[in-house]
């Protein structure tokens, strides 16, 4: 009996998909992926270290940046075992319980990142539109409450749809589209009634990702309106420059999500490699790019990082 047939009989194991047709090149493909994961961990740890050790960065904007770096770090930790495990030939399949747990962390961390980006947009709105009250509005106590609210929102809304995956009957071929688990991938293989998962999952996406994107867009419309009211051209440019890093972070988060959604929804005819590539961009591009963006575009972070490397060379 073939492996696929065995997995069709038992609902406890699922085959992880690396890069179909490129199995003989996995050793070489693993090199850039290992490098990317190393950069994700080093970059986000460096941002956290710089913010923690530099007193001048103990400000609301950088507290939110620390939340973003921590979220990106956790996203890397939640997928490294299966992604590199497949490329290194260590693992080829995953149990249902492990798959459900991984999908919980991936989707939960995506919602967390979206919420943090919304909080950062609020921070930029207050800093530009109401600068005199900035320190009184965004106190340490308020930031802590925002952090707790983000954590609760991201972790407590997902369990109903994730837990139900445990009780579905998986009778279709147990072959995942990626080297990690996603909710939409699991329900695709189910023969049970998935209406609750589909409707609740869509509601989660709308109430979290889509709603956050709308609020971020509204905040920037208000910021742009306030900036255009500034008489001095130099002041207008200076105000907008403080938003560049955040706009880049929003772009590298939402563009891969939109791309992956479009591929899953309308890309049935596309090569499996396209699905795999978009999935890996979705989980790795934001954690990789955010430390680079903030290290280059944020003057305070850039100077502290340069000083850090200068001291290490001494």
Residue pairs with C-beta under 8 A, 6 or more apart in sequence:
3 15
4 15
4 173
4 174
4 175
7 13
7 14
7 15
7 93
7 173
7 174
7 175
8 171
8 172
8 173
8 174
11 96
11 169
11 170
11 174
12 95
12 96
13 93
13 94
13 95
13 96
13 174
14 93
14 94
14 95
14 96
14 99
14 174
14 175
14 176
14 181
14 186
14 189
15 92
15 93
15 174
15 175
15 176
16 82
16 85
16 86
16 91
16 92
16 93
16 94
16 176
16 178
16 179
16 180
17 86
17 175
17 176
17 177
17 178
17 179
17 272
17 276
18 26
18 29
18 86
18 87
18 179
18 276
19 25
19 26
19 29
19 273
19 276
20 272
20 273
20 276
21 273
22 29
22 273
26 86
26 87
26 88
26 89
27 87
29 87
30 84
30 87
30 88
33 83
33 84
33 87
33 280
34 84
36 284
36 288
37 76
37 80
37 83
37 84
37 284
39 288
40 72
40 73
40 76
40 284
40 287
40 288
40 291
41 73
41 76
43 288
43 290
43 291
43 292
43 295
44 69
44 70
44 72
44 73
44 76
44 287
44 290
44 291
45 69
45 73
46 291
46 295
46 305
46 308
47 65
47 66
47 69
47 290
47 291
47 294
47 295
47 301
48 66
48 69
48 70
48 73
49 308
50 57
50 301
50 304
50 305
50 308
51 57
51 58
51 62
51 63
51 65
51 66
51 69
52 66
54 300
54 304
56 300
57 300
57 301
57 304
60 123
60 134
60 138
60 143
61 120
61 123
61 124
61 127
62 300
62 301
63 140
63 143
63 147
64 116
64 119
64 120
64 123
64 143
65 120
65 294
65 298
65 301
67 116
67 119
67 147
67 150
68 113
68 116
68 117
68 120
68 249
68 290
69 290
69 291
71 109
71 112
71 113
71 116
72 113
72 286
72 287
72 290
72 291
73 287
74 105
74 109
75 106
75 109
75 110
75 113
75 283
75 286
75 287
76 284
76 287
78 102
78 105
78 106
78 109
79 102
79 106
79 180
79 283
79 284
81 91
82 91
82 94
82 102
82 179
82 180
82 181
83 179
83 180
83 280
83 283
84 90
85 91
85 179
86 92
86 179
87 179
94 102
94 176
94 181
96 165
96 166
96 170
97 166
98 181
99 176
99 181
99 186
100 162
100 163
100 165
100 166
100 181
100 186
102 180
102 181
103 162
103 165
103 181
103 182
103 183
103 185
103 186
104 158
104 159
104 162
106 180
106 181
106 182
106 283
107 158
107 162
107 182
107 183
107 204
108 154
108 155
108 158
109 154
110 209
110 257
111 153
111 154
111 157
111 158
111 204
111 208
111 209
112 150
112 151
112 154
113 253
113 286
114 208
114 209
114 212
114 213
114 253
115 150
115 153
115 154
115 208
115 212
116 150
117 212
117 216
117 246
117 249
117 250
117 253
118 212
118 215
118 216
119 146
119 150
120 246
120 249
121 215
121 216
121 219
121 220
121 246
121 250
122 219
123 138
124 219
124 223
124 242
124 243
124 246
125 219
125 222
125 223
126 133
126 134
126 137
126 138
127 134
127 242
128 223
128 226
128 227
128 239
128 242
128 243
129 222
129 223
129 226
130 137
153 208
154 208
157 204
157 207
157 208
158 204
160 200
161 183
161 196
161 197
161 200
161 201
161 204
162 183
164 196
164 197
165 183
165 186
165 187
165 197
167 192
168 186
168 187
168 190
168 191
168 192
168 194
168 197
169 190
169 191
169 192
170 186
170 189
170 190
170 191
171 189
171 190
171 191
172 188
172 189
172 190
172 191
173 189
174 189
176 185
177 185
177 188
177 272
177 275
177 276
177 279
178 185
178 275
178 276
178 279
178 280
179 276
179 280
180 279
180 283
182 279
183 197
183 201
184 201
184 264
187 194
187 197
187 198
187 201
209 254
209 257
213 254
216 250
220 243
220 247
223 243
227 236
227 239
227 240
228 236
230 236
230 239
244 297
245 293
245 294
245 297
245 298
248 289
248 293
248 297
249 286
249 289
249 290
249 293
249 294
252 285
252 286
252 289
252 290
252 293
253 286
256 278
256 281
256 282
256 285
256 286
257 282
259 278
259 281
259 282
260 278
260 279
260 281
260 282
263 270
263 274
263 275
263 278
264 275
267 274
267 275
294 301
295 301
295 302
295 305
296 302
